[in-house]
Structure formats: C-alpha cells, structure tokens
Amino acid sequence: MTLLDGLALYLRIAALLLPVVACAAVGSFWAWKKKPFPGEFISVLAAHFATPALVFHTLLSTPLSGPALLQAGAATVLGLALAAAMAALALRLMSLPVLALLPAAVLPNAGNLGLPLAQLAFGPEGLAIAVAAFAVTSICQHTVGVWTLTRSSAQRTRMPRGVLYAVAAAVALRAGGWSVPMPVLESARLVGSMTVPLMLLSLGYALVTVSRGSLRQGARLGGIRLVAGTLAGLAVGALLGLPPLAAGVMLLQLAMPVAVASYLYAERLTPHGETTAGGVLVSTLAAVLLAPALLWLAGAKA
C-alpha cells in the first residue's frame, strides 16, 4: 500500500465516521454548556422502543437466505463466546470488575461502524453478511448483555424485554413465510432509526464529564475489546472453515471497538458508566488508526 493509498483509505474512513462524530458532538456541546440532560428518558426510549424496532426491522429486511443467516449467526455467537472467555480472564488479571465491564469488553460496535466498513471492504455481499452479524450482536447486546449487567449490581433491575419480543415476532414471521404490511415495516424502520443517534448523544455528553481515572481504566477496557475481538475473529474463520469472504467479514465485525450501547446500559445499570465511555472513546480512536491494517488482514482472508 502506497502513501497515497493509505491517505485515501483514511479519508474514506473519516467520511464514514463523520456522522458519528457530528452526532456525539451535539451531546458534548450540551454538556459543555452545562444544560440538564434527560439521561433516563433517553435510555428508556432507546431500550424499550427504538432498539426493539431496529432489531425487528433488521431481521425482517435482511437479504440473506435462511442457511446463510444461520451460518453468519453461528459464527457470530462462537466469536462472542471466545471473546467473552478471553475478556473475562483479562479483566480479572487487571483487577477490573468482570460482570460490570464484560459486555463492553465483548460486544463490538458492529452497527454504525462495522456495517459501513464491511461495505467498504467487501461490497454488497459482504454487507449482507455483516448485517446478519450485527443482528445477532444486537440481540446479545440487549438480552444477555443487559442480564449480565443486572447481575453485577446488588440492586436488581428488570431487564428490558422489548428486544426479546421483537426477536420472537420476527423469527415467527420469517419461519411462517408471512409478509409484514409495508406501513408496519416502515414504522419499525423509522422508530429504530432513533437508536444510534440517541446512544451517540448520550456518549457525547458522557465524554465531556468523564474523569481522568475513568479514562485510564477505559483505555484498558478498550484494549481488551480490540485484542479479544481480533483474536476471536481469526479463530472463528479457522474453527468453522468459513469461506474467505465470510471469514474476512467476521474478523472485521468482531474486531470493532466498544459498542456505544454498552455505555448506555452501563450508565443506567452500573456505577461504571464513565469507564465504559472512556473505553468507547479510546477503542474507537485506536480502531481508526489501525483500520488500514485491519482491513488488509480481513481482505487477505477474503
């Protein structure tokens, strides 16, 4: 890769990240102005309405066939399980709270960052596989991930069940071969489109108020996410014997930085929201710097 090729790649990645940065900047500006922030309203809106709608629409609109969807889903579940084993060990060795930070260390930003990068590297076919991986990751994020966070606190919080209902409805509709009226599907798309902006607004607000100590711990958390995800992505392709294209997409998806949703839930359910916000910031910046190498590695597998 020449210097000009590398510069062009960075510019394309910067263009992909610009909407993410712009949305988070609105939240940061709000915090800088010391305006009251409706954190509970945003978290409830995202968890109980926007995210279930997003998952429902994604599962019903994905272009993948049933077998391809199952293969991508199985690969994603295996990758997340491998990442969880490595992340739990690393968190314990670093004397960090395992249950409270495990979802952030395991679950990647497979949506607003992973999907455009997969399309950039592999085109429409790669994007379809990435959408399936994102759907599985999103389901795990809002079910197993939330359940893990509720176990980390002495104060038990009821897990949002909206995503479970959305998944059950979408799977039943796909299995029965039933079509959903277009107004219903479009309603789900519109409500679901609020998910990422709401999460980014909350993240931007948190980044302005994060303490230096939390940022140091967040850097360790972000490092665990990137290393465990990359190793898990490499292992999945080898263990399952995935086709080169699928193996490259899975590596790319599993190696993404800490998910913004992890911060949203950690802020609401644990006392470690600032640490998770630091993990999102540090791991995202590191992922941008390392993106050419990661894209080269994923492309080499494809």
LUMKOL-802705 format. One record per residue: residue in three letters; residue number from 1; y, z, x of N, C-alpha, C in turn. Coordinates in steps of 0.001 Angstrom, whole numbers, plus 500000, padded with zeros to 6 digits. Layout:
<pts>
residuo; num; n_Y; n_Z; n_X; ca_Y; ca_Z; ca_X; c_Y; c_Z; c_X
Ala; NUM; Y; Z; X; Y; Z; X; Y; Z; X
...
</pts>
This chain:
<pts>
residuo; num; n_Y; n_Z; n_X; ca_Y; ca_Z; ca_X; c_Y; c_Z; c_X
Met; 1; 498800; 500000; 500846; 500000; 500000; 500000; 501244; 500000; 500877
Thr; 2; 502115; 499016; 500703; 503329; 498922; 501486; 504374; 499906; 500976
Leu; 3; 505445; 500045; 501755; 506518; 500953; 501356; 507148; 500514; 500034
Leu; 4; 507328; 499203; 499869; 507911; 498693; 498630; 506987; 498917; 497437
Asp; 5; 505671; 498760; 497658; 504707; 499023; 496582; 504745; 500488; 496169
Gly; 6; 504810; 501368; 497176; 504869; 502793; 496875; 506131; 503166; 496119
Leu; 7; 507265; 502563; 496527; 508528; 502840; 495844; 508487; 502335; 494408
Ala; 8; 507917; 501151; 494212; 507810; 500601; 492860; 506932; 501480; 491976
Leu; 9; 505849; 502024; 492551; 504960; 502895; 491788; 505683; 504175; 491385
Tyr; 10; 506448; 504749; 492309; 507187; 505965; 491987; 508224; 505701; 490887
Leu; 11; 508853; 504550; 490930; 509841; 504218; 489904; 509179; 504074; 488541
Arg; 12; 507983; 503498; 488507; 507269; 503361; 487236; 506847; 504727; 486704
Ile; 13; 506411; 505610; 487615; 506036; 506964; 487194; 507266; 507722; 486697
Ala; 14; 508401; 507549; 487397; 509634; 508205; 486967; 510050; 507734; 485576
Ala; 15; 509853; 506450; 485312; 510180; 505925; 483990; 509293; 506539; 482914
Leu; 16; 508018; 506768; 483253; 507110; 507399; 482301; 507514; 508839; 482017
Leu; 17; 508025; 509519; 483040; 508352; 510936; 482901; 509747; 511181; 482338
Leu; 18; 510596; 510152; 482311; 511975; 510346; 481871; 512067; 510929; 480463
Pro; 19; 511300; 510428; 479467; 511379; 511056; 478133; 510959; 512520; 478140
Val; 20; 509958; 512842; 478980; 509503; 514231; 479081; 510622; 515111; 479632
Val; 21; 511253; 514648; 480706; 512334; 515410; 481336; 513525; 515542; 480389
Ala; 22; 513853; 514450; 479696; 515004; 514476; 478796; 514815; 515492; 477677
Cys; 23; 513612; 515539; 477104; 513359; 516465; 476004; 513381; 517916; 476496
Ala; 24; 512756; 518161; 477649; 512772; 519519; 478206; 514189; 519933; 478591
Ala; 25; 515005; 518973; 479021; 516378; 519283; 479419; 517199; 519812; 478252
Val; 26; 516902; 519357; 477039; 517606; 519867; 475856; 517351; 521367; 475705
Gly; 27; 516073; 521771; 475859; 515749; 523194; 475797; 516400; 523978; 476918
Ser; 28; 516440; 523394; 478128; 517082; 524070; 479260; 518585; 524242; 479011
Phe; 29; 519216; 523223; 478450; 520646; 523311; 478133; 520898; 524421; 477121
Trp; 30; 520017; 524539; 476133; 520166; 525580; 475119; 520084; 526973; 475753
Ala; 31; 519149; 527134; 476701; 519027; 528417; 477394; 520228; 528677; 478290
Trp; 32; 520704; 527642; 478968; 521859; 527783; 479855; 523100; 528212; 479088
Lys; 33; 523210; 527758; 477849; 524333; 528146; 477003; 524120; 529504; 476339
Lys; 34; 522923; 530103; 476609; 522586; 531424; 476063; 522627; 531445; 474534
Lys; 35; 522148; 530382; 473925; 522057; 530303; 472479; 520752; 530947; 472009
Pro; 36; 520723; 531525; 470816; 519468; 532088; 470297; 518440; 530987; 470089
Phe; 37; 517207; 531271; 470499; 516142; 530262; 470448; 515061; 530709; 469469
Pro; 38; 514733; 529894; 468458; 513732; 530284; 467452; 512309; 530047; 467956
Gly; 39; 511897; 530850; 468940; 510598; 530638; 469568; 509427; 530766; 468612
Glu; 40; 509472; 531797; 467745; 508356; 531992; 466819; 508280; 530853; 465805
Phe; 41; 509429; 530400; 465329; 509437; 529285; 464384; 508811; 528033; 464998
Ile; 42; 509187; 527736; 466242; 508672; 526533; 466899; 507182; 526653; 467159
Ser; 43; 506724; 527820; 467618; 505302; 527974; 467921; 504448; 527881; 466659
Val; 44; 504919; 528483; 465554; 504169; 528405; 464303; 504169; 526974; 463769
Leu; 45; 505291; 526307; 463832; 505382; 524926; 463358; 504442; 524018; 464148
Ala; 46; 504416; 524207; 465472; 503554; 523366; 466304; 502081; 523672; 466092
Ala; 47; 501731; 524958; 466011; 500319; 525339; 465933; 499705; 525083; 464565
His; 48; 500458; 525308; 463495; 499881; 525254; 462153; 500106; 523925; 461432
Phe; 49; 501058; 523131; 461887; 501366; 521891; 461157; 501327; 520662; 462067
Ala; 50; 502157; 520644; 463111; 502287; 519437; 463915; 501006; 519094; 464676
Thr; 51; 500419; 520089; 465350; 499224; 519810; 466142; 498023; 519398; 465292
Pro; 52; 497713; 520079; 464177; 496613; 519578; 463338; 496836; 518143; 462867
Ala; 53; 498066; 517816; 462522; 498351; 516441; 462091; 498130; 515454; 463235
Leu; 54; 498524; 515841; 464451; 498330; 514973; 465613; 496852; 514728; 465873
Val; 55; 496052; 515789; 465848; 494612; 515656; 466096; 493952; 514812; 465008
Phe; 56; 494311; 515052; 463765; 493758; 514295; 462637; 494055; 512810; 462791
His; 57; 495299; 512473; 463081; 495680; 511068; 463234; 494999; 510433; 464440
Thr; 58; 494906; 511173; 465553; 494301; 510625; 466766; 492832; 510301; 466549
Leu; 59; 492097; 511207; 465926; 490669; 510986; 465718; 490400; 509825; 464764
Leu; 60; 491258; 509628; 463782; 491036; 508562; 462811; 491560; 507205; 463278
Ser; 61; 492491; 507199; 464216; 493103; 505934; 464629; 492615; 505430; 465974
Thr; 62; 491772; 506205; 466687; 491295; 505745; 467991; 490469; 504476; 467831
Pro; 63; 490671; 503490; 468723; 489945; 502223; 468593; 488528; 502265; 469155
Leu; 64; 488138; 503365; 469756; 486814; 503433; 470376; 485717; 503462; 469320
Ser; 65; 484583; 502840; 469661; 483406; 502907; 468802; 482778; 504293; 468900
Gly; 66; 481846; 504569; 468001; 481191; 505871; 467996; 480517; 506218; 469310
Pro; 67; 479635; 505347; 469883; 478970; 505669; 471151; 479951; 505874; 472307
Ala; 68; 480980; 505012; 472393; 481958; 505162; 473474; 482742; 506454; 473316
Leu; 69; 483056; 506811; 472079; 483769; 508054; 471817; 482919; 509260; 472207
Leu; 70; 481626; 509186; 471895; 480728; 510279; 472267; 480588; 510397; 473779
Gln; 71; 480494; 509257; 474482; 480373; 509295; 475938; 481616; 509910; 476579
Ala; 72; 482789; 509454; 476131; 484028; 509998; 476671; 484169; 511481; 476325
Gly; 73; 483776; 511844; 475103; 483853; 513251; 474702; 482924; 514124; 475521
Ala; 74; 481682; 513658; 475740; 480723; 514442; 476528; 481216; 514602; 477961
Ala; 75; 481769; 513527; 478534; 482286; 513603; 479898; 483450; 514588; 479989
Thr; 76; 484304; 514587; 478976; 485446; 515500; 478975; 484989; 516949; 478866
Val; 77; 484037; 517213; 477973; 483529; 518587; 477811; 482891; 519076; 479113
Leu; 78; 482083; 518228; 479754; 481457; 518614; 481019; 482516; 518864; 482088
Gly; 79; 483510; 517983; 482152; 484570; 518163; 483142; 485342; 519451; 482942
Leu; 80; 485664; 519772; 481696; 486388; 521012; 481417; 485537; 522234; 481734
Ala; 81; 484223; 522147; 481477; 483329; 523264; 481800; 483268; 523494; 483308
Leu; 82; 483172; 522411; 484079; 483157; 522542; 485536; 484477; 523103; 486048
Ala; 83; 485579; 522606; 485506; 486892; 523113; 485910; 487039; 524592; 485557
Ala; 84; 486489; 524996; 484401; 486577; 526397; 483986; 485840; 527308; 484967
Ala; 85; 484658; 526885; 485422; 483893; 527702; 486370; 484670; 527861; 487675
Met; 86; 485227; 526766; 488185; 485982; 526840; 489440; 487274; 527630; 489268
Ala; 87; 487964; 527417; 488153; 489241; 528098; 487930; 489050; 529599; 487747
Ala; 88; 488012; 529998; 487021; 487763; 531425; 486808; 487510; 532125; 488142
Leu; 89; 486726; 531482; 489006; 486462; 532062; 490325; 487737; 532163; 491145
Ala; 90; 488545; 531107; 491127; 489781; 531109; 491904; 490765; 532157; 491390
Leu; 91; 490898; 532285; 490081; 491805; 533293; 489514; 491379; 534698; 489899
Arg; 92; 490075; 534937; 489867; 489582; 536267; 490231; 489821; 536554; 491713
Leu; 93; 489592; 535562; 492564; 489811; 535747; 494002; 491288; 535984; 494319
Met; 94; 492174; 535410; 493522; 493612; 535584; 493740; 494178; 536783; 492983
Ser; 95; 493299; 537563; 492326; 493702; 538762; 491586; 494688; 538442; 490463
Leu; 96; 494487; 537301; 489821; 495285; 536915; 488659; 494478; 537175; 487389
Pro; 97; 495137; 537468; 486265; 494402; 537735; 485010; 493598; 536511; 484573
Val; 98; 492292; 536654; 484518; 491430; 535496; 484293; 491561; 534969; 482871
Leu; 99; 491309; 535808; 481868; 491316; 535328; 480495; 492691; 534820; 480070
Ala; 100; 493740; 535507; 480487; 495085; 535145; 480051; 495564; 533827; 480658
Leu; 101; 495066; 533475; 481846; 495528; 532263; 482522; 494482; 531167; 482585
Leu; 102; 493255; 531459; 482139; 492185; 530463; 482253; 492479; 529178; 481473
Pro; 103; 492945; 529229; 480221; 493239; 527969; 479532; 494251; 527101; 480269
Ala; 104; 495294; 527721; 480832; 496292; 526949; 481577; 495698; 526336; 482838
Ala; 105; 494773; 527058; 483479; 494154; 526567; 484709; 493120; 525480; 484444
Val; 106; 492613; 525403; 483235; 491515; 524481; 482919; 492000; 523228; 482194
Leu; 107; 492895; 523401; 481219; 493229; 522300; 480305; 494393; 521469; 480844
Pro; 108; 494185; 520164; 481020; 495209; 519302; 481626; 496192; 518744; 480620
Asn; 109; 497294; 518261; 481124; 498287; 517575; 480307; 497805; 516137; 480082
Ala; 110; 496805; 516001; 479232; 496162; 514699; 479015; 496895; 513834; 478013
Gly; 111; 497938; 514362; 477378; 498627; 513620; 476340; 499859; 512899; 476842
Asn; 112; 501007; 513606; 476891; 502255; 512924; 477198; 502373; 512489; 478654
Leu; 113; 501457; 512883; 479530; 501455; 512411; 480919; 500194; 511603; 481224
Gly; 114; 499035; 512115; 480789; 497776; 511441; 481110; 497634; 510084; 480450
Leu; 115; 498046; 509960; 479184; 497880; 508690; 478470; 498701; 507552; 479086
Pro; 116; 500000; 507742; 479344; 500738; 506634; 479955; 500259; 506281; 481355
Leu; 117; 499827; 507270; 482139; 499306; 506963; 483466; 497995; 506183; 483382
Ala; 118; 497141; 506519; 482401; 495891; 505778; 482220; 496182; 504332; 481834
Gln; 119; 497175; 504127; 480977; 497545; 502768; 480602; 498118; 502013; 481797
Leu; 120; 498913; 502690; 482607; 499492; 502073; 483796; 498411; 501628; 484772
Ala; 121; 497378; 502457; 484938; 496355; 502171; 485930; 495261; 501240; 485423
Phe; 122; 494891; 501343; 484134; 493690; 500660; 483649; 493918; 499769; 482435
Gly; 123; 495127; 499729; 481894; 495394; 498837; 480782; 494867; 499364; 479462
Pro; 124; 494792; 498491; 478433; 494392; 498923; 477082; 493002; 499544; 477018
Glu; 125; 492038; 498993; 477770; 490689; 499545; 477717; 490650; 500955; 478289
Gly; 126; 491346; 501156; 479383; 491416; 502497; 479951; 492151; 503459; 479040
Leu; 127; 493186; 502964; 478361; 493939; 503814; 477447; 493062; 504298; 476302
Ala; 128; 492186; 503428; 475788; 491302; 503832; 474693; 490390; 504979; 475119
Ile; 129; 489846; 504910; 476332; 489003; 505996; 476838; 489838; 507265; 477013
Ala; 130; 491064; 507095; 477517; 491938; 508248; 477729; 492294; 508924; 476411
Val; 131; 492453; 508145; 475342; 492750; 508719; 474030; 491603; 509602; 473565
Ala; 132; 490359; 509144; 473789; 489206; 509960; 473415; 489181; 511266; 474215
Ala; 133; 489464; 511169; 475517; 489515; 512380; 476346; 490624; 513312; 475884
Phe; 134; 491764; 512733; 475518; 492868; 513545; 475016; 492498; 514253; 473721
Ala; 135; 491790; 513549; 472833; 491395; 514158; 471560; 490509; 515374; 471795
Val; 136; 489524; 515242; 472689; 488631; 516359; 472984; 489401; 517494; 473650
Thr; 137; 490259; 517147; 474602; 491056; 518174; 475282; 491947; 518911; 474290
Ser; 138; 492544; 518165; 473375; 493421; 518778; 472374; 492644; 519732; 471473
Ile; 139; 491447; 519321; 471066; 490622; 520199; 470239; 490294; 521488; 470983
Cys; 140; 489885; 521348; 472254; 489575; 522538; 473062; 490806; 523413; 473257
Gln; 141; 491963; 522757; 473457; 493209; 523491; 473678; 493538; 524403; 472501
His; 142; 493379; 523877; 471301; 493835; 524595; 470118; 492734; 525400; 469424
Thr; 143; 491550; 525404; 469991; 490467; 526220; 469440; 489942; 527191; 470507
Val; 144; 489160; 526687; 471444; 488591; 527548; 472489; 489682; 528178; 473339
Gly; 145; 490706; 527377; 473677; 491789; 527917; 474496; 492523; 529053; 473813
Val; 146; 492851; 528871; 472542; 493552; 529923; 471798; 492650; 531143; 471631
Trp; 147; 491367; 530917; 471339; 490437; 532034; 471196; 490361; 532844; 472487
Thr; 148; 490342; 532160; 473643; 490305; 532856; 474931; 491545; 533717; 475125
Leu; 149; 492706; 533193; 474766; 493938; 533962; 474905; 493945; 535179; 473991
Thr; 150; 493419; 535040; 472789; 493388; 536198; 471886; 492454; 537278; 472410
Arg; 151; 491419; 536891; 473167; 490507; 537886; 473750; 491148; 538622; 474921
Ser; 152; 492205; 538040; 475502; 492812; 538646; 476695; 493759; 539785; 476352
Ser; 153; 494084; 539934; 475085; 495049; 540938; 474658; 494361; 541999; 473817
Ala; 154; 494809; 543235; 473985; 494262; 544323; 473175; 494656; 544158; 471714
Gln; 155; 495789; 543478; 471499; 496244; 543216; 470132; 495661; 541883; 469664
Arg; 156; 494683; 541933; 468805; 494007; 540728; 468353; 494917; 539905; 467425
Thr; 157; 495034; 538640; 467743; 495835; 537725; 466947; 494922; 536694; 466313
Arg; 158; 495139; 536432; 465046; 494300; 535462; 464361; 494521; 534062; 464920
Met; 159; 493444; 533399; 465255; 493520; 532062; 465820; 493929; 531061; 464745
Pro; 160; 494894; 530168; 465065; 495254; 529128; 464091; 494039; 528257; 463761
Arg; 161; 493808; 528023; 462480; 492630; 527265; 462067; 492959; 525850; 461614
Gly; 162; 494224; 525485; 461676; 494616; 524170; 461212; 493911; 523051; 461960
Val; 163; 493770; 523198; 463279; 493114; 522155; 464069; 491644; 522043; 463694
Leu; 164; 490985; 523177; 463457; 489578; 523137; 463054; 489405; 522363; 461758
Tyr; 165; 490280; 522620; 460791; 490210; 521903; 459520; 490493; 520414; 459723
Ala; 166; 491448; 520103; 460592; 491790; 518704; 460847; 490626; 517970; 461493
Val; 167; 489971; 518621; 462461; 488821; 518010; 463125; 487684; 517798; 462135
Ala; 168; 487393; 518818; 461329; 486298; 518703; 460356; 486556; 517571; 459368
Ala; 169; 487793; 517463; 458908; 488116; 516401; 457948; 488007; 515029; 458588
Ala; 170; 488522; 514876; 459814; 488484; 513577; 460479; 487055; 513150; 460795
Val; 171; 486233; 514086; 461270; 484837; 513762; 461599; 484073; 513376; 460339
Ala; 172; 484303; 514096; 459247; 483622; 513781; 457994; 484019; 512390; 457484
Leu; 173; 485286; 512061; 457584; 485753; 510758; 457124; 485176; 509625; 457968
Arg; 174; 485145; 509835; 459313; 484585; 508799; 460187; 483087; 508650; 459956
Ala; 175; 482386; 509765; 459823; 480934; 509707; 459635; 480576; 509054; 458303
Gly; 176; 481373; 509296; 457280; 481094; 508715; 455970; 481601; 507303; 455808
Gly; 177; 482335; 506807; 456818; 482871; 505460; 456735; 483969; 505303; 455705
Trp; 178; 484629; 506393; 455367; 485688; 506349; 454357; 487030; 506052; 455028
Ser; 179; 487827; 505300; 454364; 489163; 504986; 454857; 490177; 505952; 454254
Val; 180; 491216; 506210; 455003; 492281; 507102; 454554; 493454; 506244; 454078
Pro; 181; 494033; 506543; 452945; 495202; 505775; 452490; 496287; 505751; 453568
Met; 182; 496899; 504596; 453749; 497903; 504444; 454798; 499052; 505451; 454687
Pro; 183; 499559; 505765; 453486; 500619; 506777; 453422; 500192; 508134; 453983
Val; 184; 498910; 508506; 453769; 498419; 509771; 454307; 498357; 509715; 455827
Leu; 185; 497833; 508597; 456361; 497725; 508462; 457809; 499102; 508426; 458466
Glu; 186; 500044; 507743; 457839; 501398; 507681; 458382; 502092; 509037; 458308
Ser; 187; 501798; 509787; 457251; 502356; 511144; 457153; 501840; 512016; 458288
Ala; 188; 500536; 511914; 458574; 499953; 512674; 459677; 500569; 512249; 461009
Arg; 189; 500784; 510952; 461192; 501387; 510464; 462429; 502799; 511018; 462614
Leu; 190; 503585; 510992; 461531; 504968; 511455; 461624; 505043; 512954; 461898
Val; 191; 504267; 513740; 461161; 504274; 515189; 461387; 503716; 515502; 462785
Gly; 192; 502664; 514799; 463186; 502079; 515032; 464503; 503001; 514653; 465642
Ser; 193; 503906; 513701; 465396; 504816; 513274; 466461; 505796; 514371; 466860
Met; 194; 505905; 515430; 466067; 506779; 516551; 466433; 506168; 517420; 467518
Thr; 195; 504861; 517326; 467752; 504164; 518276; 468613; 504742; 518310; 470015
Val; 196; 504750; 517168; 470696; 505196; 517131; 472090; 506668; 517527; 472232
Pro; 197; 507600; 516989; 471421; 508993; 517438; 471556; 509188; 518945; 471358
Leu; 198; 508478; 519531; 470390; 508600; 520971; 470182; 508133; 521750; 471405
Met; 199; 507005; 521335; 471981; 506486; 522014; 473161; 507431; 521856; 474352
Leu; 200; 507989; 520666; 474518; 508879; 520429; 475646; 510193; 521185; 475503
Leu; 201; 510704; 521315; 474286; 511902; 522119; 474068; 511657; 523565; 474481
Ser; 202; 510497; 524106; 474087; 510157; 525485; 474449; 509995; 525631; 475955
Leu; 203; 509364; 524653; 476584; 509177; 524707; 478031; 510517; 524662; 478757
Gly; 204; 511388; 523745; 478350; 512689; 523653; 478998; 513474; 524944; 478888
Tyr; 205; 513394; 525589; 477741; 514074; 526879; 477559; 513490; 527934; 478497
Ala; 206; 512157; 527938; 478624; 511499; 528949; 479453; 511796; 528751; 480930
Leu; 207; 511928; 527511; 481387; 512122; 527253; 482807; 513455; 527804; 483308
Val; 208; 514446; 527885; 482439; 515735; 528432; 482841; 515657; 529948; 483001
Thr; 209; 514818; 530582; 482216; 514739; 532050; 482220; 513580; 532590; 483061
Val; 210; 512773; 531726; 483695; 511620; 532190; 484445; 512072; 532933; 485700
Ser; 211; 511375; 534018; 486021; 511729; 534819; 487190; 511091; 534237; 488448
Arg; 212; 511614; 534648; 489609; 511071; 534129; 490866; 509625; 534569; 491074
Gly; 213; 509328; 535817; 490666; 507957; 536289; 490810; 506995; 535481; 489969
Ser; 214; 507410; 535159; 488764; 506564; 534343; 487895; 506412; 532937; 488444
Leu; 215; 507450; 532432; 489102; 507363; 531095; 489673; 506369; 531062; 490824
Arg; 216; 506335; 532131; 491612; 505352; 532189; 492713; 503933; 532223; 492160
Gln; 217; 503702; 533054; 491151; 502381; 533084; 490534; 502070; 531761; 489836
Gly; 218; 503099; 531146; 489247; 502905; 529854; 488603; 502492; 528781; 489588
Ala; 219; 503008; 528853; 490815; 502617; 527884; 491833; 501128; 528013; 492162
Arg; 220; 500645; 529238; 492214; 499209; 529433; 492454; 498384; 528920; 491276
Leu; 221; 498865; 529194; 490069; 498180; 528701; 488877; 498146; 527171; 488863
Gly; 222; 499284; 526542; 489163; 499337; 525088; 489186; 498428; 524493; 490237
Gly; 223; 498329; 525145; 491402; 497429; 524660; 492448; 495979; 524713; 492007
Ile; 224; 495612; 525787; 491320; 494235; 525902; 490805; 493948; 524774; 489818
Arg; 225; 494892; 524509; 488915; 494703; 523444; 487908; 494467; 522085; 488558
Leu; 226; 495286; 521739; 489548; 495177; 520422; 490167; 493899; 520276; 490984
Val; 227; 493553; 521305; 491749; 492353; 521218; 492587; 491090; 521238; 491738
Ala; 228; 491008; 522196; 490800; 489809; 522290; 489958; 489646; 521043; 489106
Gly; 229; 490744; 520505; 488569; 490661; 519312; 487738; 490213; 518088; 488520
Thr; 230; 490749; 517923; 489720; 490370; 516774; 490537; 488903; 516840; 490936
Leu; 231; 488449; 518009; 491369; 487041; 518155; 491755; 486122; 517943; 490554
Ala; 232; 486518; 518459; 489396; 485711; 518272; 488189; 485656; 516802; 487802
Gly; 233; 486783; 516094; 487929; 486814; 514678; 487608; 485909; 513863; 488507
Leu; 234; 485889; 514179; 489785; 484993; 513491; 490712; 483533; 513786; 490388
Ala; 235; 483254; 515038; 490039; 481872; 515436; 489773; 481331; 514795; 488493
Val; 236; 482173; 514675; 487465; 481712; 514135; 486189; 481217; 512700; 486344
Gly; 237; 481981; 511885; 487056; 481587; 510496; 487236; 480252; 510366; 487937
Ala; 238; 480017; 511254; 488928; 478758; 511195; 489672; 477592; 511758; 488868
Leu; 239; 477804; 512868; 488175; 476714; 513517; 487449; 476245; 512693; 486252
Leu; 240; 477182; 512060; 485546; 476820; 511303; 484352; 476588; 509824; 484632
Gly; 241; 476842; 509396; 485852; 476668; 507984; 486165; 477554; 507086; 485321
Leu; 242; 478805; 507474; 485131; 479718; 506708; 484282; 480029; 505347; 484902
Pro; 243; 480302; 504351; 484059; 480799; 503073; 484580; 482077; 503296; 485375
Pro; 244; 482368; 502424; 486353; 483540; 502646; 487220; 484844; 502866; 486462
Leu; 245; 485084; 502073; 485416; 486322; 502231; 484668; 486396; 503599; 484001
Ala; 246; 485326; 504001; 483327; 485307; 505301; 482648; 485426; 506438; 483653
Ala; 247; 484766; 506297; 484814; 484844; 507345; 485833; 486271; 507492; 486352
Gly; 248; 486961; 506363; 486540; 488338; 506428; 487011; 489262; 507073; 485997
Val; 249; 489087; 506731; 484735; 489930; 507320; 483686; 489677; 508820; 483575
Met; 250; 488409; 509229; 483618; 488105; 510654; 483503; 488687; 511437; 484667
Leu; 251; 488622; 510885; 485875; 489231; 511550; 487030; 490727; 511725; 486810
Leu; 252; 491369; 510672; 486350; 492810; 510721; 486138; 493174; 511756; 485083
Gln; 253; 492435; 511781; 483977; 492744; 512712; 482888; 492507; 514165; 483300
Leu; 254; 491399; 514431; 483958; 491061; 515812; 484322; 491947; 516350; 485442
Ala; 255; 492574; 515463; 486209; 493399; 515902; 487334; 494865; 516099; 486963
Met; 256; 495200; 515984; 485689; 496587; 516150; 485266; 497046; 517611; 485422
Pro; 257; 498356; 517843; 485450; 498883; 519211; 485637; 498680; 520099; 484413
Val; 258; 499184; 521312; 484494; 499054; 522290; 483412; 499690; 521739; 482134
Ala; 259; 498978; 521875; 481030; 499473; 521351; 479754; 500627; 522187; 479222
Val; 260; 501588; 521520; 478611; 502715; 522222; 478024; 502251; 523143; 476891
Ala; 261; 501232; 522713; 476156; 500712; 523547; 475065; 500192; 524884; 475584
Ser; 262; 499696; 524902; 476815; 499208; 526157; 477390; 500341; 527166; 477498
Tyr; 263; 501524; 526685; 477881; 502674; 527587; 477928; 503013; 528106; 476543
Leu; 264; 503024; 527209; 475557; 503415; 527595; 474203; 502537; 528724; 473681
Tyr; 265; 501217; 528598; 473872; 500302; 529621; 473393; 500360; 530888; 474251
Ala; 266; 500492; 530719; 475567; 500573; 531900; 476439; 501812; 532725; 476131
Glu; 267; 502915; 532050; 475844; 504154; 532752; 475493; 504002; 533530; 474193
Arg; 268; 503241; 532981; 473274; 503101; 533601; 471964; 502041; 534703; 471956
Leu; 269; 500966; 534519; 472718; 499806; 535402; 472593; 499596; 536354; 473767
Thr; 270; 500291; 536149; 474894; 500077; 536977; 476075; 501423; 537338; 476709
Pro; 271; 501417; 538278; 477657; 502656; 538570; 478392; 502842; 537691; 479616
His; 272; 502117; 536572; 479716; 502150; 535740; 480916; 502748; 534363; 480643
Gly; 273; 503658; 534289; 479673; 504283; 533012; 479358; 505103; 532458; 480506
Glu; 274; 505842; 533327; 481226; 506666; 532853; 482334; 505805; 532303; 483469
Thr; 275; 504689; 532964; 483743; 503788; 532466; 484783; 503257; 531081; 484426
Thr; 276; 502885; 530896; 483167; 502383; 529595; 482724; 503478; 528543; 482781
Ala; 277; 504709; 528923; 482433; 505823; 527982; 482536; 506029; 527556; 483989
Gly; 278; 505938; 528503; 484908; 506027; 528156; 486326; 504899; 527240; 486760
Gly; 279; 503707; 527470; 486204; 502567; 526608; 486521; 502787; 525189; 486039
Val; 280; 503371; 525044; 484845; 503675; 523697; 484323; 504665; 522989; 485237
Leu; 281; 505721; 523695; 485626; 506758; 523085; 486457; 506204; 522664; 487815
Val; 282; 505560; 523595; 488515; 505094; 523316; 489876; 504007; 522249; 489885
Ser; 283; 503036; 522358; 488976; 501936; 521397; 488978; 502405; 520006; 488569
Thr; 284; 503389; 519928; 487662; 503901; 518615; 487262; 504641; 517947; 488411
Leu; 285; 505477; 518711; 489119; 506171; 518154; 490274; 505177; 517713; 491350
Ala; 286; 504154; 518546; 491593; 503144; 518185; 492589; 502366; 516947; 492163
Ala; 287; 502054; 516846; 490872; 501311; 515684; 490376; 502121; 514407; 490539
Val; 288; 503433; 514490; 490347; 504283; 513312; 490520; 504267; 512868; 491984
Leu; 289; 504380; 513827; 492893; 504377; 513491; 494313; 503033; 512915; 494760
Leu; 290; 501952; 513430; 494177; 500612; 513000; 494572; 500082; 511846; 493723
Ala; 291; 500873; 511393; 492738; 500383; 510366; 491809; 499890; 509098; 492487
Pro; 292; 500590; 508550; 493503; 500056; 507337; 494138; 498662; 507535; 494723
Ala; 293; 498443; 508671; 495383; 497121; 508943; 495947; 496078; 509108; 494850
Leu; 294; 496454; 509776; 493756; 495513; 509973; 492656; 495190; 508648; 491978
Leu; 295; 496205; 507819; 491758; 495959; 506511; 491153; 495102; 505636; 492051
Trp; 296; 495306; 505741; 493361; 494479; 504981; 494302; 493030; 505460; 494220
Leu; 297; 492828; 506783; 494185; 491474; 507334; 494110; 490815; 506949; 492800
Ala; 298; 491521; 507050; 491692; 490958; 506668; 490404; 490692; 505166; 490347
Gly; 299; 491597; 504367; 490913; 491399; 502929; 490933; 490250; 502529; 491809
Ala; 300; 490022; 503280; 492901; 488895; 502988; 493781; 487577; 503184; 493066
Lys; 301; 487541; 504156; 492141; 486305; 504393; 491371; 486110; 503325; 490305
Ala; 302; 487206; 502658; 489890; 487098; 501608; 488882; 486966; 500234; 489514
</pts>
